[in-house]
Amino acid sequence: MDTHSWTAKAKHFDYQGHQIAYWTGGDDTAPPLLLVHGFPTCAWDWTPSWDDLAAKHRLIACDMLGFGLSDKPNNGYSIHLQTDIHEALLALLDVDHFDALVHDYGVSVGQELLARQHDGSGASGLGNVVFLNGGIFPDQHRPRPMQKLGVSPFGFLLGWLFSRKGFGTSFSEVFGPNTQPTEQELDNFWTFISHNSGHRITHKLLHYIADRITHKDRWEAALIAAQDKIGLINGALDPVSGQHAYERWRSTLPNARHHLIPTVGHYPQVEAPDEVAAKALEWLSE
């Protein structure tokens, strides 16, 4: 699917005065699967595995606030807000029970959903959660130079320095050496990142790094309590949250599922979409 076709399929709903773009796929009678994207990209990330997942599930995915085709206000970003948006979307679609597949920034949304279910404050219908590469454990997260600049007092400079060329260089560094994105793929990602000048607010989206530290204990406790219904599919060559984070998952959550893909990096759903879809579907069917 090309970016124009994907954009044309977008639907929108209003959340507190902001327009949120979302997509659905598959059979409406199939088990719902919520797809939660990462930073700095958007729901477009799921297109390589969309058809395989849609064969077994009713797919639901949105561009979170500040990402992709959704509105990009100048402030107000937090993982709690993004989780609220997902819960509102599920309510709009009349979805009571669902599984989730989450990546990068989205792993924090997945953890917050689990925490809300654990403490009884929300997400009562959440079933299995499949995690992909992301900062699940803050002390295992190895930020890239772009992220370090973004959370510094000079973070505002990131928005002005962020360009298609710089994005292509830094983004490619988190992929495996044999699964590098093509120039066309980088153009596609940039199309959504730069939509409505979204690249200018990149530093403001990085608030999630502080959220992970603030909510570390609550989010990790929720993982420990949910080991029978969570799993991690990890790209080992990811410099941000690769095999080192996978090993931490295994030691902290010995009863949770785990699957390592040794040849790919931070975007396993893009670099190895068939393997990710097959393993996710296997776990979700159990």
Contacts in CASP RR format, 6 or more apart in sequence:
PFRMAT RR
TARGET T0000
AUTHOR 0000-0000-0000
METHOD contacts of the structure
MODEL  1
MDTHSWTAKAKHFDYQGHQIAYWTGGDDTAPPLLLVHGFPTCAWDWTPSW
DDLAAKHRLIACDMLGFGLSDKPNNGYSIHLQTDIHEALLALLDVDHFDA
LVHDYGVSVGQELLARQHDGSGASGLGNVVFLNGGIFPDQHRPRPMQKLG
VSPFGFLLGWLFSRKGFGTSFSEVFGPNTQPTEQELDNFWTFISHNSGHR
ITHKLLHYIADRITHKDRWEAALIAAQDKIGLINGALDPVSGQHAYERWR
STLPNARHHLIPTVGHYPQVEAPDEVAAKALEWLSE
1 47 0 8 1.000
1 50 0 8 1.000
2 188 0 8 1.000
3 44 0 8 1.000
3 188 0 8 1.000
3 191 0 8 1.000
3 192 0 8 1.000
6 23 0 8 1.000
6 44 0 8 1.000
6 47 0 8 1.000
7 69 0 8 1.000
9 23 0 8 1.000
10 21 0 8 1.000
10 22 0 8 1.000
10 23 0 8 1.000
10 69 0 8 1.000
11 21 0 8 1.000
11 22 0 8 1.000
11 23 0 8 1.000
11 24 0 8 1.000
12 19 0 8 1.000
12 20 0 8 1.000
12 21 0 8 1.000
12 22 0 8 1.000
13 19 0 8 1.000
13 20 0 8 1.000
13 22 0 8 1.000
13 88 0 8 1.000
13 89 0 8 1.000
13 92 0 8 1.000
14 20 0 8 1.000
15 65 0 8 1.000
15 84 0 8 1.000
15 85 0 8 1.000
15 88 0 8 1.000
17 71 0 8 1.000
18 65 0 8 1.000
18 70 0 8 1.000
18 71 0 8 1.000
18 73 0 8 1.000
19 70 0 8 1.000
19 71 0 8 1.000
20 62 0 8 1.000
20 63 0 8 1.000
20 64 0 8 1.000
20 65 0 8 1.000
20 70 0 8 1.000
20 71 0 8 1.000
20 85 0 8 1.000
20 89 0 8 1.000
21 43 0 8 1.000
21 62 0 8 1.000
21 63 0 8 1.000
21 68 0 8 1.000
21 69 0 8 1.000
21 70 0 8 1.000
22 43 0 8 1.000
22 60 0 8 1.000
22 61 0 8 1.000
22 62 0 8 1.000
22 63 0 8 1.000
22 89 0 8 1.000
23 43 0 8 1.000
23 59 0 8 1.000
23 60 0 8 1.000
23 61 0 8 1.000
23 62 0 8 1.000
24 58 0 8 1.000
24 59 0 8 1.000
24 60 0 8 1.000
24 61 0 8 1.000
24 93 0 8 1.000
25 50 0 8 1.000
25 54 0 8 1.000
25 58 0 8 1.000
25 59 0 8 1.000
25 60 0 8 1.000
26 54 0 8 1.000
26 55 0 8 1.000
26 57 0 8 1.000
26 58 0 8 1.000
26 59 0 8 1.000
27 58 0 8 1.000
28 58 0 8 1.000
29 58 0 8 1.000
30 56 0 8 1.000
30 57 0 8 1.000
30 58 0 8 1.000
31 56 0 8 1.000
31 57 0 8 1.000
31 58 0 8 1.000
31 97 0 8 1.000
31 98 0 8 1.000
31 99 0 8 1.000
31 284 0 8 1.000
32 57 0 8 1.000
32 58 0 8 1.000
32 60 0 8 1.000
32 90 0 8 1.000
32 93 0 8 1.000
32 95 0 8 1.000
32 97 0 8 1.000
32 98 0 8 1.000
32 99 0 8 1.000
33 53 0 8 1.000
33 57 0 8 1.000
33 58 0 8 1.000
33 59 0 8 1.000
33 60 0 8 1.000
33 98 0 8 1.000
33 99 0 8 1.000
33 100 0 8 1.000
33 101 0 8 1.000
33 284 0 8 1.000
34 60 0 8 1.000
34 61 0 8 1.000
34 86 0 8 1.000
34 90 0 8 1.000
34 98 0 8 1.000
34 99 0 8 1.000
34 100 0 8 1.000
34 101 0 8 1.000
35 43 0 8 1.000
35 46 0 8 1.000
35 53 0 8 1.000
35 59 0 8 1.000
35 60 0 8 1.000
35 61 0 8 1.000
35 100 0 8 1.000
35 101 0 8 1.000
35 102 0 8 1.000
36 61 0 8 1.000
36 64 0 8 1.000
36 86 0 8 1.000
36 100 0 8 1.000
36 101 0 8 1.000
36 102 0 8 1.000
36 103 0 8 1.000
36 106 0 8 1.000
36 109 0 8 1.000
36 110 0 8 1.000
37 43 0 8 1.000
37 44 0 8 1.000
37 45 0 8 1.000
37 46 0 8 1.000
37 61 0 8 1.000
37 63 0 8 1.000
37 64 0 8 1.000
37 67 0 8 1.000
37 103 0 8 1.000
37 104 0 8 1.000
37 105 0 8 1.000
37 106 0 8 1.000
38 45 0 8 1.000
38 67 0 8 1.000
38 103 0 8 1.000
38 104 0 8 1.000
38 105 0 8 1.000
38 106 0 8 1.000
39 67 0 8 1.000
39 104 0 8 1.000
39 105 0 8 1.000
39 205 0 8 1.000
39 206 0 8 1.000
39 208 0 8 1.000
40 67 0 8 1.000
40 193 0 8 1.000
40 199 0 8 1.000
40 202 0 8 1.000
40 205 0 8 1.000
41 67 0 8 1.000
41 68 0 8 1.000
41 189 0 8 1.000
41 192 0 8 1.000
41 193 0 8 1.000
42 63 0 8 1.000
42 64 0 8 1.000
42 67 0 8 1.000
42 68 0 8 1.000
42 69 0 8 1.000
42 70 0 8 1.000
42 192 0 8 1.000
42 193 0 8 1.000
43 61 0 8 1.000
43 62 0 8 1.000
43 63 0 8 1.000
43 68 0 8 1.000
44 68 0 8 1.000
44 188 0 8 1.000
44 189 0 8 1.000
44 192 0 8 1.000
45 103 0 8 1.000
45 267 0 8 1.000
45 269 0 8 1.000
45 270 0 8 1.000
46 53 0 8 1.000
46 59 0 8 1.000
46 61 0 8 1.000
46 269 0 8 1.000
48 269 0 8 1.000
48 270 0 8 1.000
48 273 0 8 1.000
49 269 0 8 1.000
49 273 0 8 1.000
49 274 0 8 1.000
49 276 0 8 1.000
49 277 0 8 1.000
50 59 0 8 1.000
52 273 0 8 1.000
52 274 0 8 1.000
52 277 0 8 1.000
52 278 0 8 1.000
52 281 0 8 1.000
53 59 0 8 1.000
53 101 0 8 1.000
53 277 0 8 1.000
53 280 0 8 1.000
53 281 0 8 1.000
56 281 0 8 1.000
56 284 0 8 1.000
56 285 0 8 1.000
57 99 0 8 1.000
57 281 0 8 1.000
57 284 0 8 1.000
60 89 0 8 1.000
60 90 0 8 1.000
60 93 0 8 1.000
60 95 0 8 1.000
60 98 0 8 1.000
62 70 0 8 1.000
62 85 0 8 1.000
62 86 0 8 1.000
62 89 0 8 1.000
63 69 0 8 1.000
63 70 0 8 1.000
63 192 0 8 1.000
64 70 0 8 1.000
64 82 0 8 1.000
64 85 0 8 1.000
64 105 0 8 1.000
64 106 0 8 1.000
64 109 0 8 1.000
65 71 0 8 1.000
65 72 0 8 1.000
65 73 0 8 1.000
65 77 0 8 1.000
65 81 0 8 1.000
65 82 0 8 1.000
65 85 0 8 1.000
66 72 0 8 1.000
66 73 0 8 1.000
66 77 0 8 1.000
66 198 0 8 1.000
66 201 0 8 1.000
66 205 0 8 1.000
67 192 0 8 1.000
67 205 0 8 1.000
68 192 0 8 1.000
68 193 0 8 1.000
68 195 0 8 1.000
68 198 0 8 1.000
69 192 0 8 1.000
69 195 0 8 1.000
71 196 0 8 1.000
72 195 0 8 1.000
72 196 0 8 1.000
72 197 0 8 1.000
72 198 0 8 1.000
72 201 0 8 1.000
74 201 0 8 1.000
74 204 0 8 1.000
75 204 0 8 1.000
76 204 0 8 1.000
76 207 0 8 1.000
77 204 0 8 1.000
77 205 0 8 1.000
77 207 0 8 1.000
77 208 0 8 1.000
78 207 0 8 1.000
78 208 0 8 1.000
78 211 0 8 1.000
79 108 0 8 1.000
79 109 0 8 1.000
79 112 0 8 1.000
79 208 0 8 1.000
79 211 0 8 1.000
79 212 0 8 1.000
79 215 0 8 1.000
80 112 0 8 1.000
80 211 0 8 1.000
82 105 0 8 1.000
82 106 0 8 1.000
82 109 0 8 1.000
83 109 0 8 1.000
83 110 0 8 1.000
83 112 0 8 1.000
83 113 0 8 1.000
83 116 0 8 1.000
86 109 0 8 1.000
86 113 0 8 1.000
87 113 0 8 1.000
87 122 0 8 1.000
87 123 0 8 1.000
90 98 0 8 1.000
96 125 0 8 1.000
97 125 0 8 1.000
97 126 0 8 1.000
97 127 0 8 1.000
98 125 0 8 1.000
98 126 0 8 1.000
98 127 0 8 1.000
99 126 0 8 1.000
99 127 0 8 1.000
99 128 0 8 1.000
99 129 0 8 1.000
99 130 0 8 1.000
99 284 0 8 1.000
100 110 0 8 1.000
100 113 0 8 1.000
100 126 0 8 1.000
100 127 0 8 1.000
100 128 0 8 1.000
100 129 0 8 1.000
100 130 0 8 1.000
101 129 0 8 1.000
101 130 0 8 1.000
101 132 0 8 1.000
101 280 0 8 1.000
102 109 0 8 1.000
102 110 0 8 1.000
102 129 0 8 1.000
102 130 0 8 1.000
102 131 0 8 1.000
102 132 0 8 1.000
103 131 0 8 1.000
103 132 0 8 1.000
103 133 0 8 1.000
103 134 0 8 1.000
103 267 0 8 1.000
103 269 0 8 1.000
104 132 0 8 1.000
104 133 0 8 1.000
104 134 0 8 1.000
104 135 0 8 1.000
104 266 0 8 1.000
105 205 0 8 1.000
105 208 0 8 1.000
106 134 0 8 1.000
107 131 0 8 1.000
107 132 0 8 1.000
107 134 0 8 1.000
107 135 0 8 1.000
107 136 0 8 1.000
108 135 0 8 1.000
108 208 0 8 1.000
108 211 0 8 1.000
108 212 0 8 1.000
108 219 0 8 1.000
110 129 0 8 1.000
110 131 0 8 1.000
111 136 0 8 1.000
111 215 0 8 1.000
111 219 0 8 1.000
111 222 0 8 1.000
111 223 0 8 1.000
112 215 0 8 1.000
112 219 0 8 1.000
113 122 0 8 1.000
113 123 0 8 1.000
113 126 0 8 1.000
113 129 0 8 1.000
114 123 0 8 1.000
114 126 0 8 1.000
114 129 0 8 1.000
114 219 0 8 1.000
114 222 0 8 1.000
114 223 0 8 1.000
114 225 0 8 1.000
114 226 0 8 1.000
114 230 0 8 1.000
115 215 0 8 1.000
115 218 0 8 1.000
115 219 0 8 1.000
115 221 0 8 1.000
115 222 0 8 1.000
116 122 0 8 1.000
116 123 0 8 1.000
117 123 0 8 1.000
117 124 0 8 1.000
117 125 0 8 1.000
117 126 0 8 1.000
117 222 0 8 1.000
117 226 0 8 1.000
118 221 0 8 1.000
118 222 0 8 1.000
118 225 0 8 1.000
118 226 0 8 1.000
119 218 0 8 1.000
127 229 0 8 1.000
128 229 0 8 1.000
128 230 0 8 1.000
128 231 0 8 1.000
128 283 0 8 1.000
128 284 0 8 1.000
128 286 0 8 1.000
129 226 0 8 1.000
129 229 0 8 1.000
129 230 0 8 1.000
129 231 0 8 1.000
130 230 0 8 1.000
130 231 0 8 1.000
130 232 0 8 1.000
130 233 0 8 1.000
130 280 0 8 1.000
130 283 0 8 1.000
130 284 0 8 1.000
131 230 0 8 1.000
131 231 0 8 1.000
131 232 0 8 1.000
131 233 0 8 1.000
132 232 0 8 1.000
132 233 0 8 1.000
132 234 0 8 1.000
132 235 0 8 1.000
132 268 0 8 1.000
132 269 0 8 1.000
132 276 0 8 1.000
133 234 0 8 1.000
133 235 0 8 1.000
133 238 0 8 1.000
133 240 0 8 1.000
133 241 0 8 1.000
133 242 0 8 1.000
133 245 0 8 1.000
133 265 0 8 1.000
133 266 0 8 1.000
133 267 0 8 1.000
133 268 0 8 1.000
134 141 0 8 1.000
134 240 0 8 1.000
134 241 0 8 1.000
134 245 0 8 1.000
134 266 0 8 1.000
135 141 0 8 1.000
135 212 0 8 1.000
135 240 0 8 1.000
135 241 0 8 1.000
135 245 0 8 1.000
136 223 0 8 1.000
136 232 0 8 1.000
136 241 0 8 1.000
136 245 0 8 1.000
136 248 0 8 1.000
136 249 0 8 1.000
137 220 0 8 1.000
137 245 0 8 1.000
137 248 0 8 1.000
137 249 0 8 1.000
137 252 0 8 1.000
138 209 0 8 1.000
138 212 0 8 1.000
138 213 0 8 1.000
138 216 0 8 1.000
140 241 0 8 1.000
140 244 0 8 1.000
140 245 0 8 1.000
140 248 0 8 1.000
141 209 0 8 1.000
141 212 0 8 1.000
141 240 0 8 1.000
141 241 0 8 1.000
141 245 0 8 1.000
142 239 0 8 1.000
142 240 0 8 1.000
142 241 0 8 1.000
142 244 0 8 1.000
143 151 0 8 1.000
143 209 0 8 1.000
143 240 0 8 1.000
144 170 0 8 1.000
144 173 0 8 1.000
144 174 0 8 1.000
144 239 0 8 1.000
144 240 0 8 1.000
145 170 0 8 1.000
146 158 0 8 1.000
146 162 0 8 1.000
146 170 0 8 1.000
146 202 0 8 1.000
147 206 0 8 1.000
147 209 0 8 1.000
149 155 0 8 1.000
149 157 0 8 1.000
149 158 0 8 1.000
149 161 0 8 1.000
149 203 0 8 1.000
150 158 0 8 1.000
150 202 0 8 1.000
150 203 0 8 1.000
150 206 0 8 1.000
151 203 0 8 1.000
151 206 0 8 1.000
151 209 0 8 1.000
151 210 0 8 1.000
155 203 0 8 1.000
156 203 0 8 1.000
158 202 0 8 1.000
158 203 0 8 1.000
159 199 0 8 1.000
159 200 0 8 1.000
159 201 0 8 1.000
159 202 0 8 1.000
159 203 0 8 1.000
160 200 0 8 1.000
162 199 0 8 1.000
162 200 0 8 1.000
162 202 0 8 1.000
163 199 0 8 1.000
164 186 0 8 1.000
164 187 0 8 1.000
164 190 0 8 1.000
164 194 0 8 1.000
167 186 0 8 1.000
167 189 0 8 1.000
167 190 0 8 1.000
167 193 0 8 1.000
167 199 0 8 1.000
168 181 0 8 1.000
168 186 0 8 1.000
168 190 0 8 1.000
171 181 0 8 1.000
171 186 0 8 1.000
171 189 0 8 1.000
172 180 0 8 1.000
172 181 0 8 1.000
172 186 0 8 1.000
173 239 0 8 1.000
174 238 0 8 1.000
174 239 0 8 1.000
174 240 0 8 1.000
174 265 0 8 1.000
174 266 0 8 1.000
174 267 0 8 1.000
175 181 0 8 1.000
175 264 0 8 1.000
175 265 0 8 1.000
175 266 0 8 1.000
175 267 0 8 1.000
175 270 0 8 1.000
175 271 0 8 1.000
176 237 0 8 1.000
176 238 0 8 1.000
176 263 0 8 1.000
176 264 0 8 1.000
176 265 0 8 1.000
176 271 0 8 1.000
177 237 0 8 1.000
178 263 0 8 1.000
179 263 0 8 1.000
179 264 0 8 1.000
179 265 0 8 1.000
179 271 0 8 1.000
179 272 0 8 1.000
181 189 0 8 1.000
181 270 0 8 1.000
185 270 0 8 1.000
193 199 0 8 1.000
193 202 0 8 1.000
212 219 0 8 1.000
220 252 0 8 1.000
223 230 0 8 1.000
223 252 0 8 1.000
223 253 0 8 1.000
223 256 0 8 1.000
224 252 0 8 1.000
224 253 0 8 1.000
227 253 0 8 1.000
227 254 0 8 1.000
227 255 0 8 1.000
227 256 0 8 1.000
228 255 0 8 1.000
228 256 0 8 1.000
230 253 0 8 1.000
230 256 0 8 1.000
230 257 0 8 1.000
231 256 0 8 1.000
231 257 0 8 1.000
231 258 0 8 1.000
231 259 0 8 1.000
231 283 0 8 1.000
232 246 0 8 1.000
232 249 0 8 1.000
232 256 0 8 1.000
232 257 0 8 1.000
232 258 0 8 1.000
232 259 0 8 1.000
233 259 0 8 1.000
233 261 0 8 1.000
233 268 0 8 1.000
233 276 0 8 1.000
233 279 0 8 1.000
233 280 0 8 1.000
234 241 0 8 1.000
234 242 0 8 1.000
234 243 0 8 1.000
234 245 0 8 1.000
234 246 0 8 1.000
234 249 0 8 1.000
234 258 0 8 1.000
234 259 0 8 1.000
234 260 0 8 1.000
234 261 0 8 1.000
234 268 0 8 1.000
235 242 0 8 1.000
235 243 0 8 1.000
235 246 0 8 1.000
235 260 0 8 1.000
235 261 0 8 1.000
235 262 0 8 1.000
235 264 0 8 1.000
235 265 0 8 1.000
235 266 0 8 1.000
235 268 0 8 1.000
235 271 0 8 1.000
235 272 0 8 1.000
236 242 0 8 1.000
236 243 0 8 1.000
236 246 0 8 1.000
236 260 0 8 1.000
236 261 0 8 1.000
236 262 0 8 1.000
236 263 0 8 1.000
236 264 0 8 1.000
236 265 0 8 1.000
237 243 0 8 1.000
237 262 0 8 1.000
237 263 0 8 1.000
237 264 0 8 1.000
237 265 0 8 1.000
238 245 0 8 1.000
238 264 0 8 1.000
238 265 0 8 1.000
238 266 0 8 1.000
239 266 0 8 1.000
240 266 0 8 1.000
241 266 0 8 1.000
242 265 0 8 1.000
242 266 0 8 1.000
243 260 0 8 1.000
246 258 0 8 1.000
246 260 0 8 1.000
249 256 0 8 1.000
249 258 0 8 1.000
250 258 0 8 1.000
257 283 0 8 1.000
259 279 0 8 1.000
261 268 0 8 1.000
261 271 0 8 1.000
261 272 0 8 1.000
261 275 0 8 1.000
261 276 0 8 1.000
263 272 0 8 1.000
264 271 0 8 1.000
264 272 0 8 1.000
265 271 0 8 1.000
268 275 0 8 1.000
268 276 0 8 1.000
269 276 0 8 1.000
269 277 0 8 1.000
END
